[in-house]
Amino acid sequence: MRLPILERLASGEVLIADGATGTMLLEAGLPTGTPGEAWILERPEEIMKLHRAYVEAGSQIILTTTFGGTRARLKAAGLGVQVAEINRRAAKLARQVAGGDLYVAGDIGPTGELMAPLGSLTYEAAVELFAEQAQALAAGGVDVIYVETMSDLNEAKAAVEGARQGCDLPVFCTFSFDTHGHTSMGVSPAQAAQAMAALGVPATGANCGHAPEEVLDFLPQMRQAAPDAYLIAKPNAGLPRLVKRQVVYDATPERMAELARRYVELGARIVGACCGSSPAHIAAIAAAIHEERGKST
């Protein structure tokens, strides 16, 4: 049986996370414009097939397919009344694949709304949205709440607070830095890490973004700002471009594996990939990290 995830990280081990969800579901036939969360209820076999592919590739942490699982996002797709069922079911599907040895992370993404004063979403309302989702994910059996792709520091703080109101599981939080080394809302890696450390978030880092090479600059900044945090690196497989009307991401599995080694050298303790990646990318990353681990033992 698995140790609590924080104990596993404290042992010094590097854990392999999974790769893309959205782009993989689109390849599996998810209609463009349909949220992946819809398939949790309609096509659960496809969700489990995706999780299984990542587990077979070497993932030790699989994220639930609930990036857009807040009531705010599900409402836009006509699924708002099913928020608890969708998140709980997603967690159970992932747990069924992960079994007793691997970790399931309850994935929470941004609400898609602007926080006040730029937008109409108040901090208190955001906390409620995140608490509702976290409670349902916890009820489904996740090991950790995994907040990701944050750009607004206040929204990230609301997500952490909401997750803690919704359950007593550990909460991790990663940010997407894609605008001159900052998030789209102007948050630097150091600011993000410092803010999460102040909230007692044990693991933080970078996901999504632009080129995966940029994470090599972000991790040292986050390490300096939050020396006790477990760092996470889960970048996109490069940038998308159109090739014969197909969207192609330019970072190969081999390139992501090479970068994964360097992420670990810089202190990353959870390594995976984001948009455009596949089980092939994760298999290459896992092999590279296991090889390095073998050299050091």
C-alpha positions as CSV (number, residue, x, y, z in Angstrom):
1,M,0.0,0.0,0.0
2,R,1.1,3.5,-0.7
3,L,2.6,5.8,1.9
4,P,0.9,9.2,2.3
5,I,2.2,11.3,-0.6
6,L,4.1,13.8,1.7
7,E,5.9,10.9,3.4
8,R,6.9,9.6,0.0
9,L,8.2,13.0,-1.1
10,A,10.0,13.4,2.2
11,S,11.9,10.2,1.5
12,G,13.7,11.9,-1.4
13,E,12.1,10.0,-4.2
14,V,11.1,11.8,-7.4
15,L,7.6,10.9,-8.4
16,I,6.4,10.7,-12.1
17,A,3.1,12.5,-12.8
18,D,1.1,11.9,-15.9
19,G,0.8,13.9,-19.2
20,A,-1.9,15.8,-21.1
21,T,-5.6,15.1,-20.7
22,G,-7.4,17.5,-23.0
23,T,-5.3,16.9,-26.1
24,M,-5.4,13.1,-25.6
25,L,-9.2,13.1,-25.2
26,L,-9.5,15.1,-28.4
27,E,-7.4,12.5,-30.2
28,A,-9.7,9.8,-28.7
29,G,-12.7,11.5,-30.4
30,L,-13.9,14.1,-27.9
31,P,-15.8,16.7,-30.0
32,T,-14.2,20.1,-30.2
33,G,-15.8,22.4,-27.7
34,T,-17.1,19.6,-25.5
35,P,-15.4,19.6,-22.0
36,G,-13.6,16.5,-21.1
37,E,-15.6,16.3,-17.9
38,A,-18.7,15.3,-20.0
39,W,-17.0,12.0,-20.8
40,I,-16.7,11.2,-17.1
41,L,-20.4,10.3,-17.1
42,E,-20.9,9.6,-20.8
43,R,-17.7,7.6,-21.8
44,P,-16.0,6.5,-18.5
45,E,-14.2,3.7,-20.4
46,E,-12.3,6.4,-22.4
47,I,-11.3,8.2,-19.2
48,M,-10.1,4.9,-17.7
49,K,-8.3,4.0,-20.9
50,L,-6.4,7.3,-20.7
51,H,-5.4,6.8,-17.0
52,R,-4.3,3.2,-17.8
53,A,-2.1,4.4,-20.6
54,Y,-0.3,6.8,-18.3
55,V,0.1,4.2,-15.6
56,E,1.5,1.7,-18.1
57,A,4.0,4.5,-19.2
58,G,5.2,4.8,-15.6
59,S,3.1,7.5,-14.0
60,Q,3.0,7.2,-10.2
61,I,0.5,10.2,-9.9
62,I,-2.5,10.4,-12.1
63,L,-4.6,13.5,-12.2
64,T,-8.4,13.3,-12.3
65,T,-10.0,14.6,-15.5
66,T,-11.6,17.6,-13.6
67,F,-9.5,20.6,-14.7
68,G,-12.7,22.4,-15.6
69,G,-14.7,20.8,-12.8
70,T,-15.7,23.9,-10.8
71,R,-19.4,24.8,-10.9
72,A,-18.5,28.0,-12.8
73,R,-17.0,26.1,-15.7
74,L,-19.4,23.2,-15.7
75,K,-22.4,25.6,-15.7
76,A,-21.2,27.0,-19.0
77,A,-21.4,23.5,-20.5
78,G,-24.8,22.8,-18.9
79,L,-23.4,20.5,-16.3
80,G,-23.4,22.8,-13.3
81,V,-26.0,20.7,-11.4
82,Q,-23.8,17.7,-11.7
83,V,-20.6,19.2,-10.2
84,A,-20.5,16.9,-7.2
85,E,-21.3,13.7,-9.2
86,I,-18.8,14.5,-11.9
87,N,-15.9,15.2,-9.6
88,R,-16.7,12.3,-7.3
89,R,-17.0,9.9,-10.3
90,A,-13.8,11.2,-11.8
91,A,-11.9,10.4,-8.6
92,K,-13.4,6.9,-8.4
93,L,-12.4,6.2,-12.0
94,A,-8.9,7.3,-11.4
95,R,-8.7,5.4,-8.2
96,Q,-9.9,2.2,-9.9
97,V,-7.0,2.4,-12.3
98,A,-4.4,3.6,-9.7
99,G,-5.3,0.8,-7.3
100,G,-3.6,0.7,-3.9
101,D,0.0,1.6,-4.9
102,L,-0.3,4.8,-7.1
103,Y,-1.5,8.3,-6.2
104,V,-4.6,10.0,-7.5
105,A,-4.5,13.8,-7.5
106,G,-7.8,15.7,-7.6
107,D,-7.2,18.2,-10.4
108,I,-8.6,21.7,-10.0
109,G,-8.0,24.4,-12.6
110,P,-9.0,28.1,-12.7
111,T,-12.6,29.0,-12.8
112,G,-12.3,30.8,-16.1
113,E,-13.6,34.0,-14.6
114,L,-11.7,37.1,-13.7
115,M,-11.4,37.9,-10.0
116,A,-12.5,41.2,-8.6
117,P,-11.7,44.0,-9.1
118,L,-10.9,43.2,-12.7
119,G,-13.9,40.9,-13.0
120,S,-17.0,40.0,-11.0
121,L,-15.8,36.9,-9.2
122,T,-15.3,37.8,-5.5
123,Y,-12.7,36.0,-3.4
124,E,-15.4,34.6,-1.2
125,A,-17.3,33.2,-4.1
126,A,-14.2,31.6,-5.6
127,V,-13.4,29.9,-2.2
128,E,-16.9,28.4,-2.3
129,L,-16.5,27.1,-5.8
130,F,-13.2,25.5,-5.0
131,A,-14.4,24.0,-1.7
132,E,-17.3,22.4,-3.4
133,Q,-15.1,20.7,-6.0
134,A,-12.4,19.7,-3.5
135,Q,-15.1,18.1,-1.2
136,A,-16.4,16.0,-4.1
137,L,-12.9,14.9,-5.2
138,A,-12.0,13.9,-1.6
139,A,-15.3,11.9,-1.4
140,G,-14.2,10.0,-4.5
141,G,-10.9,9.0,-2.9
142,V,-8.1,11.2,-4.1
143,D,-4.9,11.4,-2.2
144,V,-4.1,15.1,-2.7
145,I,-5.8,18.2,-4.1
146,Y,-3.8,19.4,-7.1
147,V,-4.5,23.0,-8.1
148,E,-2.9,23.8,-11.4
149,T,-2.4,26.4,-14.3
150,M,-3.0,29.3,-12.0
151,S,-2.2,32.8,-13.2
152,D,-4.0,35.1,-10.7
153,L,-2.4,34.9,-7.2
154,N,-5.7,35.7,-5.5
155,E,-7.4,32.9,-7.3
156,A,-4.6,30.5,-6.4
157,K,-5.0,31.6,-2.7
158,A,-8.8,31.1,-3.0
159,A,-8.3,27.6,-4.4
160,V,-5.9,26.6,-1.6
161,E,-8.3,28.0,1.0
162,G,-11.3,26.4,-0.7
163,A,-9.6,23.1,-0.9
164,R,-8.8,23.2,2.8
165,Q,-12.4,24.0,3.6
166,G,-13.6,21.2,1.5
167,C,-11.3,18.5,2.9
168,D,-8.3,17.7,5.0
169,L,-6.0,16.4,2.2
170,P,-2.7,18.0,1.3
171,V,-3.0,20.8,-1.3
172,F,-0.4,21.3,-4.1
173,C,-0.5,24.4,-6.4
174,T,1.3,25.1,-9.7
175,F,1.3,28.1,-12.0
176,S,1.5,28.7,-15.7
177,F,4.3,31.2,-16.6
178,D,4.0,32.1,-20.2
179,T,4.4,35.9,-20.6
180,H,8.0,37.0,-20.3
181,G,8.7,34.7,-17.4
182,H,5.5,35.7,-15.6
183,T,1.9,34.4,-15.5
184,S,-0.6,36.2,-17.7
185,M,-1.6,38.2,-14.6
186,G,2.0,39.3,-14.0
187,V,3.0,36.9,-11.2
188,S,6.7,35.9,-11.2
189,P,7.9,32.4,-10.2
190,A,9.4,33.8,-7.0
191,Q,6.2,35.6,-6.0
192,A,4.1,32.5,-6.6
193,A,6.4,30.3,-4.6
194,Q,6.7,32.8,-1.8
195,A,2.9,33.1,-1.6
196,M,2.4,29.4,-1.5
197,A,5.0,28.9,1.1
198,A,3.3,31.6,3.3
199,L,0.1,29.5,3.0
200,G,1.9,26.3,4.0
201,V,1.5,24.7,0.6
202,P,4.0,21.8,0.6
203,A,4.5,21.5,-3.2
204,T,4.5,24.1,-5.9
205,G,5.9,24.7,-9.3
206,A,5.3,25.3,-13.0
207,N,2.9,23.6,-15.5
208,C,1.6,24.3,-18.9
209,G,3.3,27.5,-20.2
210,H,5.3,27.9,-23.4
211,A,8.6,26.1,-24.1
212,P,9.5,23.4,-21.6
213,E,13.0,24.8,-21.6
214,E,11.7,27.9,-19.8
215,V,11.0,25.8,-16.7
216,L,14.8,25.5,-16.3
217,D,14.7,29.2,-15.4
218,F,11.6,29.1,-13.2
219,L,12.6,26.3,-10.9
220,P,15.7,28.0,-9.4
221,Q,13.6,31.1,-8.8
222,M,11.0,29.1,-7.0
223,R,13.6,27.2,-5.0
224,Q,15.2,30.4,-3.8
225,A,11.8,31.9,-2.7
226,A,10.6,28.7,-1.1
227,P,13.5,26.5,-0.2
228,D,11.4,24.0,1.8
229,A,8.8,23.4,-0.9
230,Y,8.7,20.3,-3.1
231,L,9.0,21.5,-6.7
232,I,6.8,20.4,-9.5
233,A,7.7,20.5,-13.2
234,K,4.8,19.6,-15.6
235,P,5.3,21.7,-18.8
236,N,3.7,21.5,-22.2
237,A,5.4,19.5,-24.9
238,G,6.5,22.7,-26.5
239,L,4.3,25.0,-28.6
240,P,1.5,23.8,-30.9
241,R,1.7,24.4,-34.7
242,L,-0.3,23.3,-37.6
243,V,1.1,20.6,-39.9
244,K,-1.2,19.4,-42.6
245,R,-4.2,20.7,-40.6
246,Q,-3.1,18.7,-37.6
247,V,-2.0,20.4,-34.4
248,V,1.5,19.2,-33.5
249,Y,3.6,20.0,-30.5
250,D,7.3,20.3,-31.1
251,A,8.9,18.7,-28.0
252,T,9.6,15.0,-28.7
253,P,9.6,12.4,-25.9
254,E,13.4,12.3,-26.1
255,R,13.6,16.1,-25.6
256,M,11.2,16.0,-22.7
257,A,13.3,13.2,-21.1
258,E,16.5,15.2,-21.4
259,L,14.8,18.2,-19.8
260,A,13.3,16.0,-17.0
261,R,16.8,15.0,-15.9
262,R,17.7,18.7,-15.7
263,Y,14.5,19.5,-13.7
264,V,15.4,16.9,-11.2
265,E,19.0,18.4,-11.0
266,L,17.3,21.7,-10.2
267,G,15.3,20.2,-7.3
268,A,12.0,19.0,-9.0
269,R,10.4,16.2,-7.0
270,I,7.3,15.7,-9.2
271,V,7.9,15.6,-12.9
272,G,5.3,15.1,-15.7
273,A,4.0,16.9,-18.7
274,C,1.1,19.0,-19.8
275,C,-0.6,19.9,-23.1
276,G,0.5,18.1,-26.2
277,S,2.2,15.3,-24.3
278,S,1.4,11.6,-24.5
279,P,2.1,8.3,-22.7
280,A,5.2,8.2,-24.9
281,H,6.5,11.4,-23.4
282,I,5.8,10.1,-19.9
283,A,7.5,6.7,-20.6
284,A,10.6,8.6,-21.8
285,I,10.6,10.9,-18.7
286,A,10.1,7.9,-16.4
287,A,13.0,6.0,-18.0
288,A,15.3,8.9,-17.8
289,I,14.6,9.6,-14.2
290,H,14.9,5.9,-13.2
291,E,18.2,5.7,-15.1
292,E,19.5,8.7,-13.1
293,R,18.3,7.3,-9.9
294,G,20.1,4.0,-10.7
295,K,23.3,5.9,-11.2
296,S,23.1,7.6,-7.9
297,T,22.4,4.4,-5.9
